[in-house]
C-alpha cells in the first residue's frame, strides 16, 4: 500500500510538471495519508504494538511517534522512485494530526449455507497525514520559520497544519528545522528503542509546558525549540517593501474538513489572520497565503467567505484559486494587497485511484525589486483502512 501511495504522489507531480519549472519554489501540501508504521521500531514488533503507540500519543512522546512516520522513514529507494527526493519537509514537532481510529477487521465466513461476518481483531490507526512539503527553486533559498498543528480544532477529526517560509535570492539552499527527503529514508532497520519508555521527567514536562504555552499564545510558533536553535525571521520589517533584501514570506495551510464547517474561533486559530509571526504587538504578515481544503461539505461557499473575512489584509489571486466540488476540495491563494502578482495560472483537477483530488496553481510574485515563481499543489490521497491493515 505504501508503494501505491508513493506512486499516486508521483503521478500528481508528473501531471503538473509543466507548471513546475526549475526556478519555481514548489509546495506540495494537503492530506497525503502517510501514517504511523510500527515496523520502524524494533520495540514495537509485537501484538501489543498499537497499544504502545496509543500510550505514546497519550504521553505526548512526540520524538518516538515522529520516528514512526511512513513518509520520512520508508526505504530511500521508495522516496527516490516517486520523485520526492527533491523535496524537504518541516520536522515534526507535534502529535499525529489524524485521530486514533479503532478499525475492525471483518472477514466473511461460511457455515453450511449461511454466510456471516466475524470480527477478527480491532486495531487503532493514526498518523501524520496532513503535511507540507517544499522544494526550493534553482535561484532561491528557502527558510522554514514555523511548523505547527492546531489541536484546538475539534470540528474535524483532522488537525490543521500550517508552515511559514521565507524565500530569498540564493542557490537552492534550505534552512530551518527540516528533514531532507533525499537522505531521510533508509534500507537499514532503525536502532531498537526501549520497549517501554519511562515516565516523563522534569525536562520533558518543561518541554510539554513550553509547547502548550506556544499553542495558547501562538504568536511564537517556535516556542518549543531551544533558544539557540530557533530560526530567526529576517531583521527587515514586513512593511519595508523597498528594502532590496527583504524575503518573500509564504504561509501554507492545510485542513481536512471532514464535511464539517469550522467554527469562527477555529478559523482564527489556524489561519492566524495571515501572519507568519508576531513581534511584540506587531504582526509579520505573509505576502502569500495558500490554503488547501479537503472533504469540504455543502457549506463550501460559506467557508470560503469566512476565510476571506479572516484574511482581511489579503485578497484572492483569481486565476490561482481552484474549487472542485466533485472532488470536494479547494486550493485558495491570497496575496497581500501591496504584493504584485503576475502570470497566475492553474492546471486541471485530477482524480482517480488513490488520488481523491489534486490541483496546482502557479504565480509570480514581485517584491523588493525581485521576482519569485511559486507553485502550489493541493493533494488529497485516500487509502482504504482495511487495505492498510492487510498490507
Secondary structure in CASP SS format (residue, H / E / C, confidence):
PFRMAT SS
TARGET T0000
AUTHOR 0000-0000-0000
METHOD secondary structure of the structure
MODEL  1
X C 1.00
X H 1.00
X H 1.00
X H 1.00
X H 1.00
X H 1.00
X H 1.00
X H 1.00
X H 1.00
X H 1.00
X H 1.00
X H 1.00
X H 1.00
X H 1.00
X H 1.00
X C 1.00
X H 1.00
X H 1.00
X H 1.00
X C 1.00
X C 1.00
X C 1.00
X C 1.00
X C 1.00
X E 1.00
X E 1.00
X E 1.00
X E 1.00
X E 1.00
X E 1.00
X E 1.00
X C 1.00
X C 1.00
X C 1.00
X C 1.00
X E 1.00
X C 1.00
X H 1.00
X H 1.00
X H 1.00
X C 1.00
X H 1.00
X H 1.00
X H 1.00
X C 1.00
X C 1.00
X C 1.00
X C 1.00
X H 1.00
X H 1.00
X H 1.00
X H 1.00
X H 1.00
X H 1.00
X H 1.00
X H 1.00
X H 1.00
X H 1.00
X C 1.00
X C 1.00
X C 1.00
X H 1.00
X H 1.00
X H 1.00
X H 1.00
X H 1.00
X C 1.00
X C 1.00
X E 1.00
X H 1.00
X H 1.00
X H 1.00
X H 1.00
X C 1.00
X C 1.00
X H 1.00
X H 1.00
X H 1.00
X H 1.00
X H 1.00
X H 1.00
X C 1.00
X C 1.00
X H 1.00
X H 1.00
X H 1.00
X C 1.00
X E 1.00
X E 1.00
X E 1.00
X C 1.00
X C 1.00
X C 1.00
X C 1.00
X C 1.00
X C 1.00
X C 1.00
X E 1.00
X E 1.00
X E 1.00
X E 1.00
X E 1.00
X E 1.00
X E 1.00
X E 1.00
X E 1.00
X E 1.00
X E 1.00
X E 1.00
X E 1.00
X E 1.00
X C 1.00
X C 1.00
X E 1.00
X E 1.00
X E 1.00
X E 1.00
X E 1.00
X E 1.00
X E 1.00
X E 1.00
X E 1.00
X E 1.00
X E 1.00
X E 1.00
X E 1.00
X E 1.00
X C 1.00
X C 1.00
X E 1.00
X E 1.00
X E 1.00
X E 1.00
X E 1.00
X E 1.00
X C 1.00
X C 1.00
X C 1.00
X C 1.00
X E 1.00
X E 1.00
X E 1.00
X E 1.00
X E 1.00
X E 1.00
X E 1.00
X E 1.00
X E 1.00
X E 1.00
X C 1.00
X C 1.00
X C 1.00
X C 1.00
X C 1.00
X C 1.00
X C 1.00
X C 1.00
X E 1.00
X C 1.00
X C 1.00
X E 1.00
X E 1.00
X E 1.00
X E 1.00
X E 1.00
X E 1.00
X E 1.00
X E 1.00
X E 1.00
X C 1.00
X C 1.00
X C 1.00
X C 1.00
X E 1.00
X E 1.00
X E 1.00
X C 1.00
X E 1.00
X E 1.00
X E 1.00
X C 1.00
X C 1.00
X C 1.00
X C 1.00
X C 1.00
X C 1.00
X C 1.00
X C 1.00
X C 1.00
X C 1.00
X C 1.00
X C 1.00
X C 1.00
X C 1.00
X C 1.00
X C 1.00
X C 1.00
X C 1.00
X C 1.00
X C 1.00
X C 1.00
X H 1.00
X H 1.00
X H 1.00
X H 1.00
X H 1.00
X H 1.00
X H 1.00
X H 1.00
X H 1.00
X H 1.00
X H 1.00
X H 1.00
X H 1.00
X H 1.00
X H 1.00
X H 1.00
X C 1.00
X C 1.00
X C 1.00
X C 1.00
X C 1.00
X C 1.00
X C 1.00
X C 1.00
X C 1.00
X H 1.00
X H 1.00
X H 1.00
X C 1.00
X C 1.00
X C 1.00
X C 1.00
X C 1.00
X C 1.00
X C 1.00
X C 1.00
X C 1.00
X C 1.00
X C 1.00
X C 1.00
X C 1.00
X C 1.00
X C 1.00
X C 1.00
X C 1.00
X C 1.00
X E 1.00
X E 1.00
X E 1.00
X E 1.00
X E 1.00
X E 1.00
X E 1.00
X E 1.00
X E 1.00
X C 1.00
X C 1.00
X C 1.00
X C 1.00
X C 1.00
X C 1.00
X C 1.00
X H 1.00
X H 1.00
X H 1.00
X H 1.00
X H 1.00
X H 1.00
X H 1.00
X H 1.00
X H 1.00
X H 1.00
X H 1.00
X E 1.00
X E 1.00
X E 1.00
X E 1.00
X E 1.00
X C 1.00
X C 1.00
X E 1.00
X E 1.00
X E 1.00
X E 1.00
X C 1.00
X C 1.00
X E 1.00
X E 1.00
X E 1.00
X E 1.00
X E 1.00
X E 1.00
X E 1.00
X C 1.00
X C 1.00
X C 1.00
X C 1.00
X C 1.00
X H 1.00
X H 1.00
X H 1.00
X H 1.00
X H 1.00
X H 1.00
X H 1.00
X H 1.00
X H 1.00
X H 1.00
X H 1.00
X C 1.00
X C 1.00
X C 1.00
X E 1.00
X E 1.00
X E 1.00
X C 1.00
X H 1.00
X H 1.00
X H 1.00
X C 1.00
X E 1.00
X E 1.00
X E 1.00
X C 1.00
X C 1.00
X C 1.00
X C 1.00
X E 1.00
X E 1.00
X E 1.00
X E 1.00
X E 1.00
X E 1.00
X E 1.00
X E 1.00
X C 1.00
X C 1.00
X C 1.00
X E 1.00
X E 1.00
X E 1.00
X E 1.00
X E 1.00
X E 1.00
X E 1.00
X C 1.00
X C 1.00
X C 1.00
X E 1.00
X E 1.00
X E 1.00
X C 1.00
X C 1.00
X E 1.00
X E 1.00
X E 1.00
X E 1.00
X E 1.00
X E 1.00
X E 1.00
X E 1.00
X E 1.00
X E 1.00
X E 1.00
X E 1.00
X E 1.00
X C 1.00
X C 1.00
X E 1.00
X E 1.00
X E 1.00
X E 1.00
X E 1.00
X E 1.00
X E 1.00
X E 1.00
X E 1.00
X E 1.00
X E 1.00
X E 1.00
X C 1.00
X C 1.00
X C 1.00
X H 1.00
X H 1.00
X H 1.00
X H 1.00
X H 1.00
X H 1.00
X C 1.00
END
